[in-house]
Amino acid sequence: MDHTDHLDHLISAASEQGPGNLLRVVLIVGVLGAVLLAWFLLRGYKQDDRTDD
């Protein structure tokens, strides 16, 4: 078995597994992006209790 046969076997095995890892990465990045976006938007609504008078 030479290198090309081994590579073909790896490619066919990877294509049979489906989108599991890619879907997992997309979901994690999406959730983290939503959390960061919510934090960025909501920090502007924070009440400033300090008085500068």
MARPA-710665 format. One line per field, with one value per residue (C-alpha): residue number from 1; chain; x, y, z. Coordinates in Angstrom, 3 decimals. Example, Ala and Ser with C-alpha at 12.3 -4.5 7.8 and 13.67 -1.06 7.14 Angstrom:
// residues 2
resi	c(1/2)
chain	c(A/A)
u	c(12.300/13.670)
v	c(-4.500/-1.060)
w	c(7.800/7.140)
This chain:
// residues 53
resi	c(1/2/3/4/5/6/7/8/9/10/11/12/13/14/15/16/17/18/19/20/21/22/23/24/25/26/27/28/29/30/31/32/33/34/35/36/37/38/39/40/41/42/43/44/45/46/47/48/49/50/51/52/53)
chain	c(A/A/A/A/A/A/A/A/A/A/A/A/A/A/A/A/A/A/A/A/A/A/A/A/A/A/A/A/A/A/A/A/A/A/A/A/A/A/A/A/A/A/A/A/A/A/A/A/A/A/A/A/A)
u	c(0.000/1.661/0.979/-1.737/-3.782/-3.485/-4.498/-7.494/-8.579/-8.342/-10.310/-13.086/-13.263/-13.487/-16.234/-18.339/-18.425/-20.601/-20.607/-20.262/-17.079/-17.835/-21.347/-19.974/-17.463/-20.103/-22.463/-19.781/-18.606/-22.215/-23.015/-19.820/-20.510/-24.048/-22.775/-20.124/-22.615/-25.113/-22.404/-21.258/-24.782/-25.998/-22.978/-24.188/-27.365/-25.478/-26.514/-23.715/-24.242/-21.276/-22.090/-19.600/-21.146)
v	c(0.000/3.197/6.761/7.495/4.453/5.485/9.058/7.857/5.710/8.672/10.933/8.380/7.732/11.458/11.992/9.188/10.816/13.719/17.312/16.497/18.399/21.306/21.664/21.560/24.333/26.471/26.130/26.974/30.012/31.140/30.880/32.673/35.373/35.860/36.143/38.683/40.683/40.714/41.835/44.578/45.884/45.595/47.226/50.553/50.262/49.947/52.594/54.914/55.486/57.829/61.509/64.007/66.999)
w	c(0.000/-1.106/0.013/-2.545/-1.485/2.140/1.303/-0.712/2.211/4.609/2.267/1.791/5.551/6.274/3.716/5.227/8.677/7.590/8.800/12.514/13.369/11.050/12.446/15.990/15.229/13.504/16.464/19.031/17.071/16.602/20.306/21.309/18.717/20.049/23.624/22.649/20.586/23.462/25.893/23.532/22.966/26.555/28.160/26.771/28.854/32.131/34.632/35.664/39.398/39.783/40.166/38.884/40.730)
